[in-house]
């Protein structure tokens, strides 16, 4: 049987390995941890989540939710692990990071058809099929080895949000609520309301803050979906109030009104001993982070368990390099998956690994590679990384703007989204690849 090598055991690499192994195709999966850690990683387990513990919206009426539904259709390992280790987060799918990584590591290590090798790969295998899922922080040596295949490297900056101890939050000021929650509903989020003067003081302090200096980076390109708070403040004084701090749909039970701005906190683990500040990715120095966090009502005495950090994300110019199968246009034995392939976000990275795993399975079974309908979330993602015509390709989260428009009469937004979802479901049923049934169709 054709040798299959997967480089990188993050979300995409683990998902690709699982999809292949579950279809009785042996794979070798390489992971450089704990031999070597990237600047943003610290957990020796596989599939470590760095930026956030949320895999974003769960309902299929959100594009990220539809993508998750489609991945579950194919027995996604990552989706099953997320469900098993989820924490309360309203309509979002958030996980206990440690438990999530341990669950995936255990599944990969225990699978008889997956050989996990803890070793850094610095050159590409010369034989067999290769899946490159080395992530947004690909090592310098492997990046150099990829240069002949991908040309000039592209990159953007990504940032992580701070985490505070639950028992250090002032619950006399913070209140539980989900945005637009039903009356009497116990919210999954903690909310810290600000009046106008508190908000203005907060953004003034953010604007004055010292930033961590970049390390030998030539140009800072910040991805819109993970914008640091200081970058948003620089765009205007109300940017945060209409962005991650928007109070809309969050009524303070003490006043019965929406505040001027509201900081939301989301549970970081199952025991709810830690909360992360939603949308608070930052490159501020640790002393300045402490200063601004302690300005937030309810967090004046918060114990900061992890400060926000900034790191570089590397990705290839996918439309010029890959086809819709995530396969290299010239070197057909090589596939890319994960953020290095030009997708952005946890669900998207996982989906790219799933797509590549299914494509390689088809190749091994002497079947033609197949196209997911563009009307599906999986198809829209495949189309974006292969057909984007912009001169400066940038990663993008899955969204309904990537799917073809509906035919016929104009619809209101809600009706339009429901029609997108129904169309995707129907088209996915008729387009499923003819591949061997997974060994465990119902994952534990």
C-alpha positions as CSV (number, residue, x, y, z in Angstrom):
1,X,0.0,0.0,0.0
2,X,1.1,3.6,-0.7
3,X,3.0,5.1,2.2
4,X,1.3,8.2,3.6
5,X,3.1,10.7,5.7
6,X,1.4,13.5,7.6
7,X,3.6,16.3,9.0
8,X,2.0,18.1,12.0
9,X,-0.4,16.8,14.6
10,X,-2.6,19.8,15.1
11,X,-6.3,19.8,14.3
12,X,-5.9,19.3,10.6
13,X,-3.2,16.6,10.8
14,X,-5.0,14.6,13.5
15,X,-8.3,14.8,11.5
16,X,-6.6,13.7,8.3
17,X,-4.9,10.8,10.0
18,X,-8.2,9.7,11.6
19,X,-10.2,9.9,8.4
20,X,-7.6,7.7,6.7
21,X,-7.1,5.2,9.5
22,X,-10.8,4.8,10.0
23,X,-11.0,3.8,6.4
24,X,-8.4,1.1,7.0
25,X,-5.5,3.1,5.5
26,X,-2.3,3.1,7.7
27,X,-0.6,6.5,8.1
28,X,2.5,7.9,9.8
29,X,1.9,11.1,11.7
30,X,4.9,13.3,12.7
31,X,4.7,15.8,15.6
32,X,7.8,17.8,16.7
33,X,6.5,18.3,20.3
34,X,7.9,17.8,22.9
35,X,11.2,17.6,21.1
36,X,10.6,21.2,20.0
37,X,7.9,23.8,20.8
38,X,6.8,26.7,18.7
39,X,6.8,30.1,20.4
40,X,3.0,29.8,21.0
41,X,2.8,26.2,22.1
42,X,3.4,24.7,25.5
43,X,1.3,21.5,25.8
44,X,3.0,18.3,24.6
45,X,-0.4,16.8,23.7
46,X,-1.7,16.9,20.1
47,X,-4.2,19.4,18.7
48,X,-3.3,22.1,21.2
49,X,-5.6,25.2,21.0
50,X,-3.7,28.4,21.3
51,X,-5.8,31.5,20.4
52,X,-9.1,30.6,22.0
53,X,-11.0,27.7,23.5
54,X,-14.0,28.3,21.2
55,X,-14.8,26.6,18.0
56,X,-17.3,29.3,17.4
57,X,-21.0,29.1,16.7
58,X,-22.8,25.8,17.0
59,X,-26.3,26.3,15.3
60,X,-26.2,25.4,11.5
61,X,-27.8,28.8,10.8
62,X,-24.3,30.1,11.2
63,X,-21.8,29.1,8.6
64,X,-19.3,27.8,11.2
65,X,-22.2,25.7,12.6
66,X,-23.1,24.3,9.2
67,X,-19.4,23.4,8.7
68,X,-19.4,21.5,12.0
69,X,-22.6,19.6,11.0
70,X,-21.0,18.6,7.7
71,X,-17.9,17.3,9.5
72,X,-19.9,15.3,11.9
73,X,-21.5,13.7,8.8
74,X,-18.1,12.2,8.0
75,X,-17.3,11.1,11.6
76,X,-14.9,13.9,12.5
77,X,-12.6,13.0,15.4
78,X,-12.2,16.7,16.3
79,X,-15.9,17.3,16.5
80,X,-16.4,14.2,18.7
81,X,-13.6,15.3,21.0
82,X,-15.1,18.8,21.2
83,X,-18.5,17.5,22.2
84,X,-17.0,15.3,24.9
85,X,-15.0,18.1,26.5
86,X,-17.3,21.1,25.8
87,X,-17.8,23.8,28.4
88,X,-20.8,26.2,28.7
89,X,-20.7,28.9,26.1
90,X,-24.2,29.7,24.9
91,X,-24.6,29.0,21.2
92,X,-20.9,28.5,20.8
93,X,-18.9,25.2,20.9
94,X,-16.2,25.9,23.5
95,X,-14.0,23.2,25.1
96,X,-11.8,22.5,28.1
97,X,-8.5,22.9,26.2
98,X,-6.5,20.4,28.4
99,X,-9.2,17.7,28.3
100,X,-9.7,18.3,24.5
101,X,-6.0,17.8,23.7
102,X,-5.8,14.8,25.9
103,X,-8.8,13.2,24.3
104,X,-7.5,13.6,20.8
105,X,-4.0,12.5,21.8
106,X,-5.4,9.3,23.4
107,X,-7.5,8.5,20.3
108,X,-4.5,9.0,17.9
109,X,-2.1,7.0,20.1
110,X,-4.5,4.1,20.6
111,X,-5.4,3.7,16.9
112,X,-3.7,0.6,15.4
113,X,-3.3,2.1,12.0
114,X,-1.8,5.4,13.1
115,X,2.0,5.5,13.8
116,X,2.7,8.6,15.8
117,X,6.4,9.7,15.7
118,X,7.5,12.6,18.0
119,X,10.2,14.1,15.7
120,X,10.7,17.3,13.8
121,X,10.6,17.0,10.1
122,X,13.1,19.3,8.3
123,X,12.8,17.9,4.8
124,X,10.0,16.5,2.7
125,X,9.7,12.7,2.2
126,X,10.8,11.6,-1.3
127,X,8.3,8.7,-1.5
128,X,4.6,8.2,-1.1
129,X,1.8,10.7,-0.5
130,X,2.5,13.6,1.9
131,X,0.1,15.8,3.8
132,X,1.7,19.0,5.1
133,X,-0.3,20.2,8.1
134,X,2.5,21.9,10.0
135,X,0.4,24.7,11.2
136,X,0.6,28.5,11.3
137,X,4.0,28.4,13.1
138,X,5.9,26.0,10.7
139,X,9.5,25.7,11.8
140,X,12.2,27.6,10.0
141,X,13.8,24.4,8.7
142,X,10.6,23.0,7.2
143,X,9.6,26.4,5.8
144,X,12.9,26.4,4.0
145,X,12.3,22.9,2.6
146,X,8.9,24.1,1.4
147,X,10.2,27.1,-0.4
148,X,10.7,25.4,-3.8
149,X,7.1,24.2,-3.6
150,X,5.3,27.3,-2.5
151,X,7.5,30.3,-3.4
152,X,7.4,33.4,-1.3
153,X,6.1,32.9,2.2
154,X,3.1,34.9,3.4
155,X,2.1,35.7,6.9
156,X,-0.2,37.6,9.2
157,X,-0.2,38.1,13.0
158,X,-2.5,36.3,15.4
159,X,-3.0,37.1,19.1
160,X,-4.3,35.2,22.2
161,X,-6.6,36.5,24.9
162,X,-5.9,36.7,28.6
163,X,-7.4,34.3,31.1
164,X,-8.5,35.2,34.7
165,X,-9.2,33.1,37.8
166,X,-13.0,32.6,38.4
167,X,-12.7,33.1,42.1
168,X,-11.1,36.5,41.7
169,X,-14.0,38.0,39.8
170,X,-16.4,40.3,41.6
171,X,-19.8,38.7,41.1
172,X,-21.6,41.7,42.6
173,X,-20.7,43.6,39.4
174,X,-20.4,40.8,36.8
175,X,-23.6,39.1,35.8
176,X,-24.4,35.9,33.9
177,X,-26.3,36.2,30.6
178,X,-26.3,35.1,27.0
179,X,-26.8,37.7,24.3
180,X,-30.6,37.9,23.6
181,X,-31.1,35.1,26.2
182,X,-34.6,34.1,27.2
183,X,-36.1,35.4,30.5
184,X,-35.0,33.3,33.4
185,X,-32.2,31.7,31.4
186,X,-28.9,31.1,33.3
187,X,-26.3,32.6,31.0
188,X,-23.1,30.8,30.0
189,X,-21.2,34.1,29.8
190,X,-20.1,36.4,32.5
191,X,-20.7,40.1,31.6
192,X,-18.9,43.1,33.1
193,X,-20.9,46.3,32.3
194,X,-19.2,49.7,31.7
195,X,-20.7,53.1,31.8
196,X,-19.5,55.8,29.4
197,X,-16.8,57.2,31.7
198,X,-15.4,53.8,32.5
199,X,-15.3,52.8,28.8
200,X,-13.6,56.0,27.8
201,X,-11.0,55.6,30.5
202,X,-10.5,52.0,29.4
203,X,-9.8,52.8,25.7
204,X,-7.6,55.8,26.7
205,X,-5.5,53.4,28.7
206,X,-5.4,50.8,25.9
207,X,-4.3,53.5,23.5
208,X,-1.4,54.6,25.8
209,X,-0.2,51.1,26.4
210,X,3.2,49.7,25.5
211,X,3.4,47.0,23.0
212,X,5.6,43.9,22.8
213,X,8.1,44.5,20.1
214,X,8.1,42.2,17.1
215,X,10.9,39.8,16.7
216,X,12.7,40.2,13.4
217,X,9.4,40.5,11.5
218,X,9.5,42.8,8.5
219,X,5.9,43.7,8.3
220,X,2.9,43.2,10.6
221,X,-0.2,42.0,8.9
222,X,-3.1,41.5,11.3
223,X,-6.0,39.1,10.4
224,X,-9.3,40.8,10.7
225,X,-11.0,37.9,12.6
226,X,-8.4,38.0,15.5
227,X,-7.7,41.8,15.7
228,X,-5.9,42.9,18.8
229,X,-7.9,45.3,21.0
230,X,-5.3,48.0,20.6
231,X,-5.6,47.8,16.8
232,X,-9.3,48.2,17.1
233,X,-9.0,51.2,19.5
234,X,-6.7,52.8,16.9
235,X,-9.5,52.7,14.4
236,X,-11.7,54.9,16.5
237,X,-13.0,55.4,20.0
238,X,-16.3,53.5,19.4
239,X,-14.8,50.5,17.6
240,X,-14.8,48.3,20.7
241,X,-18.2,49.4,21.8
242,X,-19.6,48.3,18.4
243,X,-17.4,45.2,18.3
244,X,-16.4,42.7,21.1
245,X,-17.7,45.1,23.8
246,X,-21.1,45.8,22.3
247,X,-23.8,45.7,25.0
248,X,-26.6,44.8,22.6
249,X,-28.8,42.1,24.0
250,X,-27.2,42.1,27.4
251,X,-29.3,43.7,30.0
252,X,-27.8,44.2,33.4
253,X,-30.2,42.7,36.0
254,X,-29.4,45.4,38.5
255,X,-30.5,48.2,36.2
256,X,-32.7,46.4,33.6
257,X,-30.8,48.3,30.9
258,X,-28.0,47.7,28.5
259,X,-24.7,49.3,29.6
260,X,-22.6,51.6,27.4
261,X,-20.2,48.7,26.8
262,X,-19.9,45.2,28.2
263,X,-16.9,42.9,28.5
264,X,-17.8,39.2,28.1
265,X,-16.0,36.3,29.8
266,X,-16.3,32.7,28.6
267,X,-15.5,29.6,30.6
268,X,-12.1,28.2,29.8
269,X,-12.6,24.7,31.4
270,X,-15.3,22.3,32.5
271,X,-14.9,23.2,36.1
272,X,-15.3,26.9,35.4
273,X,-12.3,27.8,37.4
274,X,-11.0,30.0,34.6
275,X,-12.5,32.5,32.2
276,X,-11.1,34.1,29.1
277,X,-11.9,37.6,28.0
278,X,-13.8,37.3,24.8
279,X,-12.3,39.3,21.9
280,X,-9.4,40.5,24.0
281,X,-6.5,39.3,21.8
282,X,-3.6,41.7,22.5
283,X,0.1,42.4,22.0
284,X,0.2,44.8,25.0
285,X,3.0,44.2,27.5
286,X,2.0,42.2,30.6
287,X,2.1,45.2,32.9
288,X,-0.2,47.1,30.6
289,X,-2.5,44.2,30.2
290,X,-2.8,43.9,34.0
291,X,-3.6,47.7,34.2
292,X,-6.4,47.6,31.6
293,X,-7.9,44.4,32.9
294,X,-8.1,45.8,36.4
295,X,-10.0,48.8,35.0
296,X,-12.9,46.5,34.0
297,X,-15.8,46.5,36.5
298,X,-15.8,43.2,38.3
299,X,-12.1,42.5,37.4
300,X,-10.5,45.1,39.6
301,X,-8.8,42.4,41.6
302,X,-8.8,39.7,39.0
303,X,-5.9,37.2,39.2
304,X,-4.5,36.9,35.6
305,X,-3.6,33.2,34.9
306,X,-2.4,33.8,31.4
307,X,-1.6,37.0,29.6
308,X,-2.3,37.6,26.0
309,X,0.5,37.0,23.5
310,X,1.3,37.7,19.9
311,X,2.7,35.3,17.3
312,X,3.2,35.0,13.6
313,X,1.0,32.8,11.4
314,X,2.4,31.4,8.2
315,X,0.3,30.4,5.2
316,X,0.9,29.8,1.5
317,X,-0.6,31.7,-1.5
318,X,-3.1,28.9,-1.9
319,X,-5.0,29.9,-5.1
320,X,-1.7,30.0,-7.0
321,X,-0.4,26.7,-5.5
322,X,-3.3,24.4,-4.6
323,X,-6.4,23.0,-6.5
324,X,-9.8,22.5,-4.9
325,X,-8.7,19.2,-3.5
326,X,-6.0,21.0,-1.3
327,X,-3.5,19.2,-3.6
328,X,-0.4,20.9,-5.0
329,X,-1.0,21.9,-8.6
330,X,2.3,20.5,-9.9
331,X,3.4,18.0,-7.3
332,X,0.2,15.8,-7.1
333,X,1.5,13.6,-4.3
334,X,1.6,16.5,-1.9
335,X,-1.4,18.0,-0.1
336,X,-1.7,20.8,2.3
337,X,-4.1,21.1,5.3
338,X,-4.7,23.4,8.2
339,X,-3.8,27.1,8.5
340,X,-0.7,26.8,6.4
341,X,-3.1,25.9,3.5
342,X,-4.8,29.3,3.7
343,X,-7.8,28.6,5.9
344,X,-8.5,30.5,9.1
345,X,-10.0,29.2,12.3
346,X,-10.4,26.0,14.2
347,X,-13.4,24.6,12.4
348,X,-11.9,25.5,9.0
349,X,-8.5,24.0,9.9
350,X,-10.2,20.8,11.0
351,X,-12.4,20.8,7.8
352,X,-9.3,21.1,5.6
353,X,-7.8,18.1,7.3
354,X,-11.0,16.1,6.8
355,X,-11.2,17.1,3.1
356,X,-7.6,16.1,2.5
357,X,-8.0,12.8,4.4
358,X,-11.0,11.9,2.2
359,X,-9.2,12.9,-1.0
360,X,-6.1,10.9,-0.1
361,X,-8.4,7.9,0.8
362,X,-9.9,8.2,-2.7
363,X,-6.5,8.3,-4.3
364,X,-5.3,5.2,-2.4
365,X,-8.5,3.3,-3.5
366,X,-7.8,4.2,-7.1
367,X,-10.8,6.5,-7.3
368,X,-11.0,10.0,-8.8
369,X,-10.7,12.9,-6.4
370,X,-14.1,14.5,-5.8
371,X,-15.5,17.9,-5.5
372,X,-17.8,19.0,-2.7
373,X,-20.6,21.1,-4.0
374,X,-19.9,24.8,-3.7
375,X,-23.3,25.1,-2.0
376,X,-21.9,23.2,1.0
377,X,-19.6,24.7,3.7
378,X,-16.9,22.2,2.8
379,X,-17.2,23.0,-0.9
380,X,-17.2,26.8,-0.2
381,X,-14.0,26.4,1.8
382,X,-12.4,24.3,-1.0
383,X,-13.4,26.9,-3.6
384,X,-12.1,29.9,-1.6
385,X,-8.5,28.5,-1.2
386,X,-8.4,27.5,-4.9
387,X,-10.4,30.2,-6.7
388,X,-9.8,33.5,-4.8
389,X,-8.8,36.1,-7.5
390,X,-7.6,38.9,-5.2
391,X,-3.9,39.9,-5.8
392,X,-3.1,39.5,-2.1
393,X,-4.8,36.3,-0.9
394,X,-5.8,36.3,2.8
395,X,-7.3,33.5,4.9
396,X,-11.0,33.8,5.6
397,X,-13.4,32.2,8.1
398,X,-16.2,30.2,6.6
399,X,-19.2,32.4,5.9
400,X,-22.3,32.4,3.7
401,X,-20.8,35.0,1.4
402,X,-18.6,32.2,0.1
403,X,-21.5,30.1,-1.2
404,X,-23.3,30.7,-4.5
405,X,-26.4,33.0,-4.3
406,X,-29.9,31.5,-4.2
407,X,-32.0,31.4,-7.3
408,X,-35.5,32.9,-7.6
409,X,-37.1,35.6,-5.4
410,X,-35.2,37.8,-3.0
411,X,-35.5,36.6,0.6
412,X,-35.0,38.3,4.0
413,X,-31.8,37.4,5.8
414,X,-33.3,34.8,8.1
415,X,-35.1,33.1,5.2
416,X,-32.0,33.3,3.0
417,X,-29.8,31.6,5.6
418,X,-32.3,28.8,6.2
419,X,-32.4,28.3,2.5
420,X,-28.6,28.1,2.3
421,X,-28.6,25.5,5.1
422,X,-31.3,23.3,3.5
423,X,-29.7,23.5,0.1
424,X,-26.3,22.5,1.6
425,X,-27.9,19.5,3.4
426,X,-29.6,18.3,0.3
427,X,-26.5,18.7,-2.0
428,X,-24.2,17.0,0.5
429,X,-26.5,13.9,0.6
430,X,-26.2,13.5,-3.2
431,X,-22.5,14.3,-3.4
432,X,-21.0,12.1,-0.7
433,X,-17.8,10.3,-1.9
434,X,-18.0,6.6,-2.5
435,X,-15.4,5.6,0.1
436,X,-15.1,2.7,2.5
437,X,-17.2,3.0,5.6
438,X,-15.3,4.2,8.7
439,X,-14.4,1.4,11.2
440,X,-16.3,3.3,13.9
441,X,-19.1,5.3,12.3
442,X,-20.4,6.4,15.7
443,X,-17.4,7.9,17.6
444,X,-17.4,7.5,21.4
